[in-house]
């Protein structure tokens, strides 16, 4: 199975926002941190906002924030929400023209594998992605601490 770049970027955006905590972020800031296309991230952010994962505030003091606590964002749900096509092979789709479908055992085996894959992801949350590595993520992503927060402290996670 191969996740799309869209899902990959969706996960990255959420990791960035969770690592940054309560401080607002911009698409430009996230694109720069990951060295990815700003235009592609705009589509990702719009989708994440529409699906209720983030809040996008427009204007001079605007920015992006997590809409839910990282502990509430399940990775399996996120993958289901961002992947347009979980059809691993032709016979999963409506336009199946494979001749051996009536006798083939591949479809139920792959369906079971897909369920297992998503079940594993369902066990984990965005908070699990941060774990004790959050300070290292903050450093690697070059996230500045909140103004007025204690020097050297990691910003709290959004609730």
C-alpha positions in Angstrom: 0.0 0.0 0.0 1.2 3.5 -0.8 -0.2 6.6 0.8 -0.6 9.6 -1.4 1.5 12.7 -1.0 -1.8 14.4 0.0 -2.1 12.2 3.1 1.6 12.5 3.9 1.4 16.3 3.8 -1.8 16.2 5.9 0.0 14.2 8.6 3.0 16.6 8.4 0.7 19.7 8.8 -1.0 18.2 11.8 2.4 17.1 13.4 3.7 20.7 12.9 0.6 22.3 14.4 0.6 19.9 17.4 4.4 20.4 18.0 3.9 24.2 17.9 1.0 24.1 20.4 -1.2 27.1 20.9 0.8 29.5 18.6 -0.7 30.1 15.2 1.2 28.9 12.2 1.1 29.9 8.5 1.1 27.8 5.4 4.4 29.5 4.4 6.0 28.6 7.7 5.0 24.9 7.4 6.0 24.7 3.7 9.4 26.1 4.6 9.9 23.8 7.5 9.2 20.7 5.4 10.6 22.2 2.2 7.4 21.3 0.3 5.2 23.2 -2.2 3.2 26.0 -0.6 0.5 25.6 -3.3 0.1 21.9 -2.5 -0.1 22.7 1.2 -2.9 25.2 0.6 -5.1 22.4 -0.8 -4.1 20.2 2.1 -4.9 22.9 4.7 -8.2 23.7 3.0 -9.2 20.0 3.2 -8.1 19.6 6.8 -10.1 22.7 7.7 -13.2 21.5 5.9 -13.0 18.1 7.6 -12.7 19.7 11.1 -9.0 18.9 11.9 -7.8 22.4 11.9 -9.1 26.0 12.3 -7.9 28.5 9.6 -8.2 32.1 10.8 -7.9 34.7 8.1 -6.4 38.2 8.4 -3.4 40.0 9.9 -3.3 38.0 13.1 -4.7 34.8 11.4 -3.1 31.4 11.1 -3.7 27.7 11.6 -4.4 25.9 14.8 -5.5 22.3 15.6 -9.3 22.2 16.1 -9.0 19.1 18.3 -6.5 18.0 20.9 -3.8 15.7 19.4 -5.1 12.9 21.6 -8.5 13.0 19.7 -7.0 12.7 16.2 -6.8 9.1 15.2 -4.4 8.3 12.4 -6.6 5.6 10.9 -9.5 8.1 10.6 -7.1 10.7 9.1 -5.9 8.2 6.5 -9.5 7.3 5.6 -10.4 11.0 5.4 -7.5 12.0 3.2 -7.1 9.0 0.9 -9.4 9.2 -2.1 -8.8 5.7 -3.2 -8.3 2.7 -0.9 -9.0 0.3 -3.7 -5.8 -1.8 -3.6 -6.6 -3.6 -6.9 -9.1 -3.3 -9.7 -11.6 -5.7 -8.2 -12.2 -3.4 -5.3 -13.7 -0.8 -7.6 -17.0 -0.4 -9.4 -15.4 -0.8 -12.9 -14.0 -4.2 -12.2 -13.4 -6.1 -15.5 -11.0 -8.8 -14.2 -12.0 -12.1 -15.6 -11.0 -14.2 -12.7 -12.9 -12.2 -10.0 -15.5 -15.0 -9.4 -12.8 -17.5 -8.6 -10.0 -15.3 -7.2 -9.0 -15.3 -3.6 -6.9 -12.1 -3.8 -9.7 -9.7 -3.1 -10.7 -11.1 0.3 -7.0 -11.4 1.3 -6.2 -7.9 0.4 -9.4 -6.6 2.0 -8.3 -8.3 5.3 -4.8 -6.8 5.0 -6.3 -3.3 4.4 -8.6 -3.7 7.5 -5.5 -4.8 9.5 -3.5 -1.8 8.3 -6.2 0.6 9.2 -6.8 -1.1 12.5 -3.2 -0.6 13.5 -3.4 3.1 12.5 -6.6 3.4 14.6 -4.7 2.5 17.7 -2.5 5.6 17.4 -3.2 9.3 17.7 -1.5 12.5 16.7 -0.2 12.7 20.3 1.5 9.4 19.9 3.3 10.8 16.9 4.8 13.5 19.1 5.6 11.5 22.2 8.8 12.3 24.0 10.3 13.4 20.7 8.3 16.7 20.8 11.2 18.9 21.8 13.3 17.3 19.0 10.5 17.8 16.5 10.3 21.5 17.6 14.0 21.9 17.0 14.1 20.0 13.7 11.2 22.0 12.4 12.7 25.3 13.7 9.6 26.2 15.6 10.0 29.3 17.7 8.6 29.2 21.2 5.5 31.3 22.1 6.3 34.9 22.8 6.0 35.5 26.6 6.4 31.8 27.4 9.2 30.5 29.6 12.6 30.6 27.9 13.4 27.2 26.4 10.0 25.7 27.2 8.0 23.8 24.6 4.6 25.5 23.9 1.6 23.6 25.4 -0.6 21.5 23.0 -3.9 22.9 21.8 -6.9 21.6 23.6 
